[in-house]
Amino acid sequence: MVEAVHESDVLRAETVYFIRPGVGVVTWNASCEAVHLEWQGWADTTERKELLEAGLNMLTGHRGTRWLADCRDMKAVRQADQDWIDRSWFPRILAAGLRRMAIVIPKSGLARMNIEDILGRVPGTKLDTECFATVENATEWLTRPPTIPPNGSANVGH
């Protein structure tokens, strides 16, 4: 179920696609041509899947290749949800064309470890990933030319 969005809720130059108040917001950031998923707190299994699926649908609809995950306020990810992301969501989002993912590092140490674990299980693909302290740095990186070699390899850094 998509919640109503009021202008005061989202004050940025992005098109809101899906919102679950207190959990997350999925938008299309036209300036860097990327799906922007802002985690706002705890997400149960259903909410996490809704947000990630909304982002996948948006990426496909825009024929996009970039994803900005603002994970600053993200909470820990249950192991079953990590497994679903690895086995179901990542293969489908990569097949849909995802090539670059910028991640804004969570404040939560456990959530940070969860992200590292999830990204560590992404098979050698053409996915270029970087981690950042700010949304601004992540957005700037997404607009730069890709740095991965043509044969593809995951790169988790910064």
Secondary structure as UniProt FT lines:
FT   HELIX           7..9
FT   STRAND          14..20
FT   TURN            21..23
FT   STRAND          24..29
FT   TURN            30..33
FT   STRAND          34..39
FT   HELIX           45..61
FT   TURN            62..63
FT   STRAND          66..70
FT   TURN            72..73
FT   HELIX           79..84
FT   HELIX           85..89
FT   HELIX           90..95
FT   TURN            96..97
FT   STRAND          100..104
FT   HELIX           109..120
FT   STRAND          128..132
FT   HELIX           135..143
FT   TURN            150..151
//
